[in-house]
Each structure stands twice: as structure tokens, then as C-alpha cells.
Amino acid sequence: MILASKKALVTGASRGIGRAITERFIAEGAEVWGLSTKEPADLPERIALAAGKLHWISADLGDLVTVEQIIDAQIKESGGFDILVNNAGITKDNLSFRMSLEDFQKVLDVNLTAAFLTARTVGRDMIRRRQGAIINMSSVVGIHGNGGQANYAAGKAGLIGLTKSLAQETASRGVRVNAIAPGFIMSDMTGALSEAARTALVERIPLKRAGTPEDVAAAALFLASDGAAYITGQVLAVDGGMFF
Ligand code: NAD
């Protein structure tokens, strides 16, 4: 039980990577507050299965005015989080020259600004308690860029800058801040890709398969755990070797 008696807040917990992280953390003894825009249809079953270890928050992180208030209420309810995983994310893909300001801004609001506000709110409390681990879900696209995803890539690159800056600001107070950069992971987000596009992507991956949400959850578990006690300000790629 690597996370016994730890309390974690995981955003984007309804499905995909966030769901896998939530389930893995609970399996390792943590109590998890999962947040997403909408409750998943199978939430009652999930809560029953988690035997009191899963709490739910339905909230839109794109509504930047209310983010801090919502997170603050959860800090009070939980008594304080030991782990924060800023995982919620969206895409609104288009070529830069066709991309509307609205679509550029919306992706930055949800993927970067909401993560900043959440980390600031949870981080303040972690600093007061002199302990905590924050994990930001970036992407290989935030390191290498991707045609058709200027808004998404800018947000994910921003998360890396945020991670490294926050790590420097909080290290002396016992708080660690790291990022994960997943490559091509099978989820609803990538499910819209055509079979041909998926095959072409897998061809570029040295390990010759797409990643699973569980692959990313294993990395999140490590960074959240005491096993990573001497690691902060890092970006851990979980990409099957896609970008050596
Ligand atoms: P997904 O689309 O399956 O799940 C996204 C989650 O975020 C959902 O729970 C959704 O409800 C939540 N969410 C979206 N907008 C929200 C909002 N405004 N407020 C609150 N919650 C919101 O995505 P996924 O593939 O599981 O990706 C999870 C994270 O990993 C994202 O940040 C994504 O950018 C990142 N990522 C994914 C891949 C991949 O290949 N799937 C690769 C690199 C990075």
C-alpha cells in the first residue's frame, strides 16, 4: 500500500488516464477526490467498489472565476490534500491559421490556467503543512510541438514551465512538483483518430504499441510516492520511446 492514508485530488477523473490514476491510487490505499465536468454514468458502482475511498466533484474547470472557490471547499472538506494530479484536458484542433482566438483561449484556460489556479490553491495548503506532491499532465506535444495543435501544444509546454517554476518555489517547503508527458495513449481523446492514423502513430513508437491509461497511472503513482522523494521539477515521458 504505497499511498496508505494519503489524500489525493485528481482532475479529469471520469475516464481515460484520470480514471486509471484514480483507481490505481485507491488500490494503493489513497482516498481520492475525483473531479470532472460531468459525473460518469457508473459513478454509484465506482463509489461502492471504492468502499468510501472515492469522493466526487462535478465542476467545470474552464470557468476560471470559480476554480479556486471550488478547490478551496474540497481542501476544507478533505482536511488537505497530500497529492494533486492536474490531469483534466481538452483539445480543439485546427491549423493555426484557421484557429479562432476562442478555441486557442479555451484550451489554454482548461489545460493551463485552471491547472495553475488549482496548483496555487492546493499548493498553498501543502506549503502550510510542509508536504505534498503535485503532478501536472503535460504531453510529448508540449516538448516537440504538433501541427494542428498549436493551442494544445502551447498549453502543454506552459505546464512544463509551470511545473519547473513551482518546483523551485516550493522545494524548500517539502512540496515536490513534476510533470508527465504521455505519448500516444488509448483513450476517448485519441479514440477519434482514424485506424490509418493510429497505425501510422504506432509505427513511430519503438515499443510498437499505443500506451494505456494504466501505463500513465503507474508513472503518476511513482511520482506521488515516497519513492520519488528526491525528484522534483522533472518531466517524465511515458511514450514507448517515441521521442528519444
Ligand atoms: P479524456 O478526454 O479521455 O479525459 C479528459 C478528462 O478531463 C475527462 O474526465 C473530462 O471530464 C475532464 N475535463 C475536460 N474538460 C474539463 C473541464 N473543463 N473541467 C473539468 N474536467 C474536465 O482524456 P485522456 O486521454 O484521459 O487525457 C487526460 C490528460 O492526459 C489530458 O490532460 C490530456 O491532454 C493528457 N494527454 C493525453 C494523451 C493521450 O494520448 N490520450 C497524450 C498526452 C497527454
Residues whose N, C-alpha, C, O or C-beta is under 5 A from the ligand:
A	BS01	NAD	G12 A13 S14 R15 G16 I17 G18 L35 S36 T37 K38 A59 D60 L61 G62 N87 A88 G89 I90 V110 M137 S138 S139 P182 G183 F184 I185 S187 D188 M189 T190
